[in-house]
């Protein structure tokens, strides 16, 4: 994962576990990640991340 904006940037690496979830007529995805910050200065530092996303 990576991201940048004025004054903050980061590059993370790490494992991911993903589960496909039905959300009515659209598909969804629940992901659990452990992100190790390897470059940059953006907060937070390394740690867990949970993401829920949906397609449409």
N, CA, C, O and CB atoms as a CASP TS submission, in Angstrom:
PFRMAT TS
TARGET T0000
AUTHOR 0000-0000-0000
METHOD Language model
MODEL 1
PARENT N/A
ATOM      1  N   UNK     1       0.843  -1.165   0.000  1.00  0.00           N
ATOM      2  CA  UNK     1       0.000   0.000   0.000  1.00  0.00           C
ATOM      3  C   UNK     1       0.885   1.223   0.000  1.00  0.00           C
ATOM      4  O   UNK     1       1.979   1.214   0.564  1.00  0.00           O
ATOM      5  CB  UNK     1      -0.957   0.001   1.202  1.00  0.00           C
ATOM      6  N   UNK     2       0.418   2.250  -0.620  1.00  0.00           N
ATOM      7  CA  UNK     2       1.161   3.489  -0.631  1.00  0.00           C
ATOM      8  C   UNK     2       0.226   4.664  -0.805  1.00  0.00           C
ATOM      9  O   UNK     2      -0.876   4.525  -1.337  1.00  0.00           O
ATOM     10  CB  UNK     2       2.208   3.477  -1.727  1.00  0.00           C
ATOM     11  N   UNK     3       0.669   5.811  -0.358  1.00  0.00           N
ATOM     12  CA  UNK     3      -0.107   7.018  -0.534  1.00  0.00           C
ATOM     13  C   UNK     3       0.762   8.232  -0.286  1.00  0.00           C
ATOM     14  O   UNK     3       1.760   8.164   0.432  1.00  0.00           O
ATOM     15  CB  UNK     3      -1.316   7.024   0.393  1.00  0.00           C
ATOM     16  N   UNK     4       0.369   9.351  -0.891  1.00  0.00           N
ATOM     17  CA  UNK     4       1.125  10.583  -0.702  1.00  0.00           C
ATOM     18  C   UNK     4       0.210  11.781  -0.886  1.00  0.00           C
ATOM     19  O   UNK     4      -0.707  11.768  -1.708  1.00  0.00           O
ATOM     20  CB  UNK     4       2.313  10.655  -1.680  1.00  0.00           C
ATOM     21  N   UNK     5       0.475  12.801  -0.114  1.00  0.00           N
ATOM     22  CA  UNK     5      -0.132  14.109  -0.280  1.00  0.00           C
ATOM     23  C   UNK     5       0.858  15.111   0.273  1.00  0.00           C
ATOM     24  O   UNK     5       1.856  14.721   0.879  1.00  0.00           O
ATOM     25  CB  UNK     5      -1.530  14.210   0.435  1.00  0.00           C
ATOM     26  N   UNK     6       0.607  16.375   0.080  1.00  0.00           N
ATOM     27  CA  UNK     6       1.546  17.395   0.535  1.00  0.00           C
ATOM     28  C   UNK     6       1.772  17.263   2.041  1.00  0.00           C
ATOM     29  O   UNK     6       0.825  17.342   2.825  1.00  0.00           O
ATOM     30  CB  UNK     6       1.028  18.811   0.184  1.00  0.00           C
ATOM     31  N   UNK     7       3.020  17.063   2.438  1.00  0.00           N
ATOM     32  CA  UNK     7       3.370  16.987   3.847  1.00  0.00           C
ATOM     33  C   UNK     7       3.327  15.603   4.469  1.00  0.00           C
ATOM     34  O   UNK     7       3.763  15.435   5.608  1.00  0.00           O
ATOM     35  CB  UNK     7       2.485  17.855   4.595  1.00  0.00           C
ATOM     36  N   UNK     8       2.814  14.607   3.757  1.00  0.00           N
ATOM     37  CA  UNK     8       2.740  13.255   4.328  1.00  0.00           C
ATOM     38  C   UNK     8       2.803  12.225   3.214  1.00  0.00           C
ATOM     39  O   UNK     8       2.194  12.393   2.158  1.00  0.00           O
ATOM     40  CB  UNK     8       1.445  13.071   5.160  1.00  0.00           C
ATOM     41  N   UNK     9       3.546  11.161   3.464  1.00  0.00           N
ATOM     42  CA  UNK     9       3.621  10.063   2.502  1.00  0.00           C
ATOM     43  C   UNK     9       3.971   8.795   3.254  1.00  0.00           C
ATOM     44  O   UNK     9       4.508   8.841   4.361  1.00  0.00           O
ATOM     45  CB  UNK     9       4.668  10.354   1.380  1.00  0.00           C
ATOM     46  N   UNK    10       3.652   7.637   2.628  1.00  0.00           N
ATOM     47  CA  UNK    10       3.979   6.373   3.263  1.00  0.00           C
ATOM     48  C   UNK    10       3.957   5.248   2.249  1.00  0.00           C
ATOM     49  O   UNK    10       3.276   5.316   1.226  1.00  0.00           O
ATOM     50  CB  UNK    10       3.013   6.078   4.402  1.00  0.00           C
ATOM     51  N   UNK    11       4.721   4.211   2.558  1.00  0.00           N
ATOM     52  CA  UNK    11       4.698   2.961   1.810  1.00  0.00           C
ATOM     53  C   UNK    11       4.688   1.852   2.845  1.00  0.00           C
ATOM     54  O   UNK    11       5.574   1.779   3.696  1.00  0.00           O
ATOM     55  CB  UNK    11       5.927   2.833   0.818  1.00  0.00           C
ATOM     56  N   UNK    12       3.675   0.978   2.770  1.00  0.00           N
ATOM     57  CA  UNK    12       3.511  -0.109   3.726  1.00  0.00           C
ATOM     58  C   UNK    12       3.607  -1.451   3.018  1.00  0.00           C
ATOM     59  O   UNK    12       3.296  -1.562   1.832  1.00  0.00           O
ATOM     60  CB  UNK    12       2.170   0.014   4.462  1.00  0.00           C
ATOM     61  N   UNK    13       4.038  -2.462   3.746  1.00  0.00           N
ATOM     62  CA  UNK    13       4.017  -3.846   3.273  1.00  0.00           C
ATOM     63  C   UNK    13       3.426  -4.694   4.393  1.00  0.00           C
ATOM     64  O   UNK    13       3.429  -4.284   5.554  1.00  0.00           O
ATOM     65  CB  UNK    13       5.463  -4.350   2.865  1.00  0.00           C
ATOM     66  N   UNK    14       2.913  -5.886   4.044  1.00  0.00           N
ATOM     67  CA  UNK    14       2.405  -6.784   5.069  1.00  0.00           C
ATOM     68  C   UNK    14       1.351  -7.729   4.549  1.00  0.00           C
ATOM     69  O   UNK    14       0.898  -7.602   3.412  1.00  0.00           O
ATOM     70  CB  UNK    14       1.850  -5.999   6.204  1.00  0.00           C
ATOM     71  N   UNK    15       0.954  -8.689   5.389  1.00  0.00           N
ATOM     72  CA  UNK    15      -0.021  -9.707   4.992  1.00  0.00           C
ATOM     73  C   UNK    15      -1.458  -9.193   5.043  1.00  0.00           C
ATOM     74  O   UNK    15      -1.769  -8.237   5.754  1.00  0.00           O
ATOM     75  CB  UNK    15       0.113 -10.923   5.884  1.00  0.00           C
ATOM     76  N   UNK    16      -2.331  -9.853   4.269  1.00  0.00           N
ATOM     77  CA  UNK    16      -3.750  -9.520   4.196  1.00  0.00           C
ATOM     78  C   UNK    16      -4.577 -10.792   4.226  1.00  0.00           C
ATOM     79  O   UNK    16      -4.215 -11.785   3.596  1.00  0.00           O
ATOM     80  CB  UNK    16      -4.061  -8.703   2.926  1.00  0.00           C
ATOM     81  N   UNK    17      -5.686 -10.767   4.956  1.00  0.00           N
ATOM     82  CA  UNK    17      -6.696 -11.830   4.910  1.00  0.00           C
ATOM     83  C   UNK    17      -7.985 -11.185   4.425  1.00  0.00           C
ATOM     84  O   UNK    17      -8.409 -10.165   4.970  1.00  0.00           O
ATOM     85  CB  UNK    17      -6.890 -12.532   6.324  1.00  0.00           C
ATOM     86  N   UNK    18      -8.619 -11.769   3.399  1.00  0.00           N
ATOM     87  CA  UNK    18      -9.803 -11.167   2.789  1.00  0.00           C
ATOM     88  C   UNK    18     -10.960 -12.156   2.768  1.00  0.00           C
ATOM     89  O   UNK    18     -10.765 -13.347   2.528  1.00  0.00           O
ATOM     90  CB  UNK    18      -9.492 -10.689   1.366  1.00  0.00           C
ATOM     91  N   UNK    19     -12.178 -11.648   3.025  1.00  0.00           N
ATOM     92  CA  UNK    19     -13.393 -12.444   3.007  1.00  0.00           C
ATOM     93  C   UNK    19     -14.411 -11.743   2.113  1.00  0.00           C
ATOM     94  O   UNK    19     -14.721 -10.570   2.323  1.00  0.00           O
ATOM     95  CB  UNK    19     -13.956 -12.653   4.447  1.00  0.00           C
ATOM     96  N   UNK    20     -14.934 -12.465   1.109  1.00  0.00           N
ATOM     97  CA  UNK    20     -15.999 -11.914   0.260  1.00  0.00           C
ATOM     98  C   UNK    20     -17.315 -11.993   1.034  1.00  0.00           C
ATOM     99  O   UNK    20     -17.634 -13.024   1.626  1.00  0.00           O
ATOM    100  CB  UNK    20     -16.102 -12.691  -1.113  1.00  0.00           C
ATOM    101  N   UNK    21     -18.084 -10.883   1.024  1.00  0.00           N
ATOM    102  CA  UNK    21     -19.320 -10.798   1.787  1.00  0.00           C
ATOM    103  C   UNK    21     -20.447 -10.341   0.866  1.00  0.00           C
ATOM    104  O   UNK    21     -20.306  -9.306   0.214  1.00  0.00           O
ATOM    105  CB  UNK    21     -19.165  -9.833   2.992  1.00  0.00           C
ATOM    106  N   UNK    22     -21.573 -11.079   0.786  1.00  0.00           N
ATOM    107  CA  UNK    22     -22.701 -10.597  -0.013  1.00  0.00           C
ATOM    108  C   UNK    22     -23.382  -9.421   0.695  1.00  0.00           C
ATOM    109  O   UNK    22     -23.722  -9.510   1.875  1.00  0.00           O
ATOM    110  CB  UNK    22     -23.719 -11.742  -0.268  1.00  0.00           C
ATOM    111  N   UNK    23     -23.576  -8.329  -0.033  1.00  0.00           N
ATOM    112  CA  UNK    23     -24.236  -7.136   0.506  1.00  0.00           C
ATOM    113  C   UNK    23     -25.422  -6.784  -0.377  1.00  0.00           C
ATOM    114  O   UNK    23     -25.388  -5.779  -1.088  1.00  0.00           O
ATOM    115  CB  UNK    23     -23.246  -5.936   0.601  1.00  0.00           C
ATOM    116  N   UNK    24     -26.458  -7.593  -0.342  1.00  0.00           N
ATOM    117  CA  UNK    24     -27.610  -7.373  -1.204  1.00  0.00           C
ATOM    118  C   UNK    24     -27.222  -7.593  -2.651  1.00  0.00           C
ATOM    119  O   UNK    24     -26.589  -8.601  -2.967  1.00  0.00           O
ATOM    120  CB  UNK    24     -28.177  -5.962  -1.009  1.00  0.00           C
ATOM    121  N   UNK    25     -27.584  -6.680  -3.541  1.00  0.00           N
ATOM    122  CA  UNK    25     -27.291  -6.871  -4.966  1.00  0.00           C
ATOM    123  C   UNK    25     -25.834  -6.592  -5.356  1.00  0.00           C
ATOM    124  O   UNK    25     -25.450  -6.824  -6.502  1.00  0.00           O
ATOM    125  CB  UNK    25     -28.188  -5.987  -5.774  1.00  0.00           C
ATOM    126  N   UNK    26     -25.031  -6.102  -4.425  1.00  0.00           N
ATOM    127  CA  UNK    26     -23.623  -5.810  -4.722  1.00  0.00           C
ATOM    128  C   UNK    26     -22.717  -6.734  -3.918  1.00  0.00           C
ATOM    129  O   UNK    26     -23.123  -7.287  -2.896  1.00  0.00           O
ATOM    130  CB  UNK    26     -23.289  -4.328  -4.412  1.00  0.00           C
ATOM    131  N   UNK    27     -21.510  -6.891  -4.384  1.00  0.00           N
ATOM    132  CA  UNK    27     -20.538  -7.693  -3.647  1.00  0.00           C
ATOM    133  C   UNK    27     -19.761  -6.826  -2.680  1.00  0.00           C
ATOM    134  O   UNK    27     -19.562  -5.635  -2.917  1.00  0.00           O
ATOM    135  CB  UNK    27     -19.582  -8.402  -4.605  1.00  0.00           C
ATOM    136  N   UNK    28     -19.331  -7.423  -1.604  1.00  0.00           N
ATOM    137  CA  UNK    28     -18.537  -6.700  -0.622  1.00  0.00           C
ATOM    138  C   UNK    28     -17.296  -7.489  -0.266  1.00  0.00           C
ATOM    139  O   UNK    28     -17.173  -8.668  -0.601  1.00  0.00           O
ATOM    140  CB  UNK    28     -19.360  -6.408   0.632  1.00  0.00           C
ATOM    141  N   UNK    29     -16.388  -6.835   0.409  1.00  0.00           N
ATOM    142  CA  UNK    29     -15.149  -7.478   0.817  1.00  0.00           C
ATOM    143  C   UNK    29     -14.729  -6.918   2.171  1.00  0.00           C
ATOM    144  O   UNK    29     -14.738  -5.707   2.389  1.00  0.00           O
ATOM    145  CB  UNK    29     -14.031  -7.268  -0.245  1.00  0.00           C
ATOM    146  N   UNK    30     -14.365  -7.815   3.066  1.00  0.00           N
ATOM    147  CA  UNK    30     -13.847  -7.448   4.370  1.00  0.00           C
ATOM    148  C   UNK    30     -12.399  -7.905   4.419  1.00  0.00           C
ATOM    149  O   UNK    30     -12.111  -9.085   4.220  1.00  0.00           O
ATOM    150  CB  UNK    30     -14.693  -8.078   5.532  1.00  0.00           C
ATOM    151  N   UNK    31     -11.486  -6.978   4.684  1.00  0.00           N
ATOM    152  CA  UNK    31     -10.055  -7.293   4.704  1.00  0.00           C
ATOM    153  C   UNK    31      -9.455  -6.916   6.049  1.00  0.00           C
ATOM    154  O   UNK    31      -9.762  -5.867   6.616  1.00  0.00           O
ATOM    155  CB  UNK    31      -9.316  -6.561   3.564  1.00  0.00           C
ATOM    156  N   UNK    32      -8.594  -7.792   6.546  1.00  0.00           N
ATOM    157  CA  UNK    32      -7.809  -7.515   7.749  1.00  0.00           C
ATOM    158  C   UNK    32      -6.344  -7.533   7.334  1.00  0.00           C
ATOM    159  O   UNK    32      -5.868  -8.516   6.766  1.00  0.00           O
ATOM    160  CB  UNK    32      -8.101  -8.563   8.901  1.00  0.00           C
ATOM    161  N   UNK    33      -5.639  -6.461   7.614  1.00  0.00           N
ATOM    162  CA  UNK    33      -4.243  -6.312   7.201  1.00  0.00           C
ATOM    163  C   UNK    33      -3.371  -6.026   8.414  1.00  0.00           C
ATOM    164  O   UNK    33      -3.838  -5.495   9.421  1.00  0.00           O
ATOM    165  CB  UNK    33      -4.095  -5.186   6.155  1.00  0.00           C
ATOM    166  N   UNK    34      -2.108  -6.384   8.303  1.00  0.00           N
ATOM    167  CA  UNK    34      -1.092  -5.872   9.222  1.00  0.00           C
ATOM    168  C   UNK    34      -0.127  -5.092   8.351  1.00  0.00           C
ATOM    169  O   UNK    34       0.536  -5.664   7.485  1.00  0.00           O
ATOM    170  CB  UNK    34      -0.360  -7.036  10.040  1.00  0.00           C
ATOM    171  N   UNK    35      -0.045  -3.804   8.572  1.00  0.00           N
ATOM    172  CA  UNK    35       0.761  -2.934   7.712  1.00  0.00           C
ATOM    173  C   UNK    35       2.020  -2.486   8.434  1.00  0.00           C
ATOM    174  O   UNK    35       1.967  -1.901   9.516  1.00  0.00           O
ATOM    175  CB  UNK    35      -0.052  -1.712   7.260  1.00  0.00           C
ATOM    176  N   UNK    36       3.156  -2.776   7.805  1.00  0.00           N
ATOM    177  CA  UNK    36       4.455  -2.343   8.308  1.00  0.00           C
ATOM    178  C   UNK    36       4.890  -1.134   7.493  1.00  0.00           C
ATOM    179  O   UNK    36       5.133  -1.251   6.292  1.00  0.00           O
ATOM    180  CB  UNK    36       5.516  -3.495   8.228  1.00  0.00           C
ATOM    181  N   UNK    37       4.992   0.041   8.141  1.00  0.00           N
ATOM    182  CA  UNK    37       5.428   1.240   7.421  1.00  0.00           C
ATOM    183  C   UNK    37       6.922   1.108   7.150  1.00  0.00           C
ATOM    184  O   UNK    37       7.720   1.025   8.084  1.00  0.00           O
ATOM    185  CB  UNK    37       5.112   2.550   8.236  1.00  0.00           C
ATOM    186  N   UNK    38       7.306   1.088   5.857  1.00  0.00           N
ATOM    187  CA  UNK    38       8.711   0.941   5.482  1.00  0.00           C
ATOM    188  C   UNK    38       9.315   2.246   4.973  1.00  0.00           C
ATOM    189  O   UNK    38      10.534   2.411   5.020  1.00  0.00           O
ATOM    190  CB  UNK    38       8.853  -0.133   4.424  1.00  0.00           C
ATOM    191  N   UNK    39       8.502   3.167   4.493  1.00  0.00           N
ATOM    192  CA  UNK    39       8.962   4.485   4.038  1.00  0.00           C
ATOM    193  C   UNK    39       7.923   5.526   4.402  1.00  0.00           C
ATOM    194  O   UNK    39       6.731   5.227   4.465  1.00  0.00           O
ATOM    195  CB  UNK    39       9.228   4.492   2.506  1.00  0.00           C
ATOM    196  N   UNK    40       8.368   6.732   4.639  1.00  0.00           N
ATOM    197  CA  UNK    40       7.452   7.845   4.828  1.00  0.00           C
ATOM    198  C   UNK    40       7.302   8.272   6.272  1.00  0.00           C
ATOM    199  O   UNK    40       7.924   7.725   7.183  1.00  0.00           O
ATOM    200  CB  UNK    40       6.124   7.493   4.284  1.00  0.00           C
ATOM    201  N   UNK    41       6.439   9.285   6.449  1.00  0.00           N
ATOM    202  CA  UNK    41       6.260   9.900   7.756  1.00  0.00           C
ATOM    203  C   UNK    41       4.800  10.022   8.161  1.00  0.00           C
ATOM    204  O   UNK    41       4.510  10.633   9.190  1.00  0.00           O
ATOM    205  CB  UNK    41       6.895  11.253   7.769  1.00  0.00           C
ATOM    206  N   UNK    42       3.871   9.466   7.397  1.00  0.00           N
ATOM    207  CA  UNK    42       2.451   9.603   7.703  1.00  0.00           C
ATOM    208  C   UNK    42       2.074   8.745   8.911  1.00  0.00           C
ATOM    209  O   UNK    42       2.592   7.643   9.088  1.00  0.00           O
ATOM    210  CB  UNK    42       1.598   9.212   6.484  1.00  0.00           C
ATOM    211  N   UNK    43       1.172   9.263   9.732  1.00  0.00           N
ATOM    212  CA  UNK    43       0.666   8.524  10.886  1.00  0.00           C
ATOM    213  C   UNK    43      -0.527   7.678  10.441  1.00  0.00           C
ATOM    214  O   UNK    43      -1.170   8.023   9.450  1.00  0.00           O
ATOM    215  CB  UNK    43       0.262   9.496  12.046  1.00  0.00           C
ATOM    216  N   UNK    44      -0.834   6.629  11.106  1.00  0.00           N
ATOM    217  CA  UNK    44      -0.137   6.044  12.236  1.00  0.00           C
ATOM    218  C   UNK    44       1.068   5.230  11.786  1.00  0.00           C
ATOM    219  O   UNK    44       1.302   5.049  10.591  1.00  0.00           O
ATOM    220  CB  UNK    44      -1.082   5.175  13.041  1.00  0.00           C
ATOM    221  N   UNK    45       1.825   4.743  12.758  1.00  0.00           N
ATOM    222  CA  UNK    45       2.957   3.879  12.408  1.00  0.00           C
ATOM    223  C   UNK    45       2.422   2.495  12.047  1.00  0.00           C
ATOM    224  O   UNK    45       1.239   2.365  11.730  1.00  0.00           O
ATOM    225  CB  UNK    45       3.990   3.790  13.585  1.00  0.00           C
ATOM    226  N   UNK    46       3.244   1.479  12.087  1.00  0.00           N
ATOM    227  CA  UNK    46       2.839   0.122  11.732  1.00  0.00           C
ATOM    228  C   UNK    46       1.724  -0.378  12.648  1.00  0.00           C
ATOM    229  O   UNK    46       1.648   0.007  13.815  1.00  0.00           O
ATOM    230  CB  UNK    46       4.039  -0.825  11.798  1.00  0.00           C
ATOM    231  N   UNK    47       0.848  -1.251  12.101  1.00  0.00           N
ATOM    232  CA  UNK    47      -0.224  -1.813  12.917  1.00  0.00           C
ATOM    233  C   UNK    47      -1.339  -2.391  12.075  1.00  0.00           C
ATOM    234  O   UNK    47      -1.224  -2.475  10.852  1.00  0.00           O
ATOM    235  CB  UNK    47      -0.780  -0.764  13.839  1.00  0.00           C
ATOM    236  N   UNK    48      -2.436  -2.797  12.737  1.00  0.00           N
ATOM    237  CA  UNK    48      -3.545  -3.445  12.040  1.00  0.00           C
ATOM    238  C   UNK    48      -4.422  -2.441  11.297  1.00  0.00           C
ATOM    239  O   UNK    48      -4.480  -1.261  11.643  1.00  0.00           O
ATOM    240  CB  UNK    48      -4.388  -4.231  13.026  1.00  0.00           C
ATOM    241  N   UNK    49      -5.102  -2.943  10.267  1.00  0.00           N
ATOM    242  CA  UNK    49      -6.081  -2.140   9.521  1.00  0.00           C
ATOM    243  C   UNK    49      -7.226  -3.055   9.108  1.00  0.00           C
ATOM    244  O   UNK    49      -6.987  -4.166   8.633  1.00  0.00           O
ATOM    245  CB  UNK    49      -5.426  -1.450   8.263  1.00  0.00           C
ATOM    246  N   UNK    50      -8.455  -2.606   9.280  1.00  0.00           N
ATOM    247  CA  UNK    50      -9.652  -3.329   8.852  1.00  0.00           C
ATOM    248  C   UNK    50     -10.321  -2.478   7.781  1.00  0.00           C
ATOM    249  O   UNK    50     -10.521  -1.278   7.970  1.00  0.00           O
ATOM    250  CB  UNK    50     -10.632  -3.620  10.063  1.00  0.00           C
ATOM    251  N   UNK    51     -10.671  -3.108   6.646  1.00  0.00           N
ATOM    252  CA  UNK    51     -11.294  -2.387   5.541  1.00  0.00           C
ATOM    253  C   UNK    51     -12.549  -3.120   5.094  1.00  0.00           C
ATOM    254  O   UNK    51     -12.511  -4.330   4.871  1.00  0.00           O
ATOM    255  CB  UNK    51     -10.309  -2.227   4.361  1.00  0.00           C
ATOM    256  N   UNK    52     -13.660  -2.404   4.961  1.00  0.00           N
ATOM    257  CA  UNK    52     -14.896  -2.929   4.386  1.00  0.00           C
ATOM    258  C   UNK    52     -15.145  -2.160   3.102  1.00  0.00           C
ATOM    259  O   UNK    52     -15.244  -0.933   3.122  1.00  0.00           O
ATOM    260  CB  UNK    52     -16.113  -2.801   5.384  1.00  0.00           C
ATOM    261  N   UNK    53     -15.249  -2.868   1.987  1.00  0.00           N
ATOM    262  CA  UNK    53     -15.478  -2.199   0.706  1.00  0.00           C
ATOM    263  C   UNK    53     -16.642  -2.868  -0.012  1.00  0.00           C
ATOM    264  O   UNK    53     -16.964  -4.026   0.253  1.00  0.00           O
ATOM    265  CB  UNK    53     -14.201  -2.229  -0.177  1.00  0.00           C
ATOM    266  N   UNK    54     -17.268  -2.129  -0.922  1.00  0.00           N
ATOM    267  CA  UNK    54     -18.402  -2.644  -1.683  1.00  0.00           C
ATOM    268  C   UNK    54     -18.289  -2.209  -3.128  1.00  0.00           C
ATOM    269  O   UNK    54     -17.815  -1.112  -3.423  1.00  0.00           O
ATOM    270  CB  UNK    54     -19.734  -2.166  -1.079  1.00  0.00           C
ATOM    271  N   UNK    55     -18.729  -3.073  -4.028  1.00  0.00           N
ATOM    272  CA  UNK    55     -18.797  -2.729  -5.445  1.00  0.00           C
ATOM    273  C   UNK    55     -20.202  -2.265  -5.787  1.00  0.00           C
ATOM    274  O   UNK    55     -21.153  -2.548  -5.058  1.00  0.00           O
ATOM    275  CB  UNK    55     -18.390  -3.931  -6.329  1.00  0.00           C
ATOM    276  N   UNK    56     -20.327  -1.557  -6.889  1.00  0.00           N
ATOM    277  CA  UNK    56     -21.656  -1.117  -7.326  1.00  0.00           C
ATOM    278  C   UNK    56     -21.712  -1.021  -8.812  1.00  0.00           C
ATOM    279  O   UNK    56     -22.752  -0.666  -9.368  1.00  0.00           O
ATOM    280  CB  UNK    56     -22.024   0.216  -6.711  1.00  0.00           C
TER
END
